[in-house]
C-alpha cells in the first residue's frame, strides 16, 4: 500500500481532529467520512432495533 501526505492549514487540521474518533487511524477516519451512507429502508427494523437506534442517537447527541 502506498502512502501520501495531504497538506492542510492548521484550522482545517483542528476541525478534522475534533471529528476523528480516538480509536481510529487517520485512514479509517477519512474512509468513514467519505463513504456514502446506505439509506435505511422504512420498516426494515423491528421495534426493538428501532428503540436501540433511537437510544444510540440520543446518547451520541448528549456527548456532542
C-alpha positions in Angstrom: 0.0 0.0 0.0 1.4 3.4 -0.9 1.3 6.4 1.4 0.8 10.1 0.7 0.7 13.3 2.6 -2.1 15.9 2.2 -1.1 19.4 3.4 -3.9 21.3 5.2 -3.8 24.5 7.2 -3.9 24.4 11.0 -7.5 25.5 11.2 -8.6 22.6 8.9 -6.5 20.2 10.9 -8.1 21.3 14.2 -11.6 20.8 12.7 -10.6 17.3 11.5 -9.1 16.5 14.9 -12.5 17.2 16.5 -14.3 14.9 14.1 -11.8 12.0 14.3 -12.5 9.3 16.9 -9.8 8.4 19.5 -9.8 4.7 18.4 -9.4 5.2 14.6 -6.5 5.9 12.4 -6.4 8.8 10.0 -7.0 6.5 7.1 -10.0 4.9 8.9 -11.4 8.4 9.7 -11.1 9.6 6.1 -12.7 6.4 4.8 -15.6 6.8 7.3 -16.3 10.4 6.4 -16.0 9.9 2.6 -18.1 6.6 2.4 -21.7 7.3 1.4 -24.3 6.2 3.9 -26.5 3.3 2.9 -30.1 4.6 3.1 -32.3 3.0 5.8 -35.4 1.4 4.3 -38.6 2.1 6.2 -39.9 -0.8 8.2 -36.7 -2.8 8.0 -36.1 -2.7 11.8 -38.0 -4.4 14.5 -39.4 -2.2 17.2 -36.5 -3.4 19.5 -33.9 -2.5 16.9 -35.5 0.9 16.3 -35.6 1.6 20.0 -31.9 0.7 20.3 -31.0 3.0 17.4 -33.0 5.9 18.9 -31.2 5.4 22.2 -27.9 5.4 20.5 -28.6 8.6 18.6 -29.8 10.2 21.9 -26.6 9.3 23.6 -24.4 10.5 20.8 -26.1 13.8 20.8 -25.6 14.2 24.5 -21.9 13.5 24.0 -21.6 16.0 21.1 
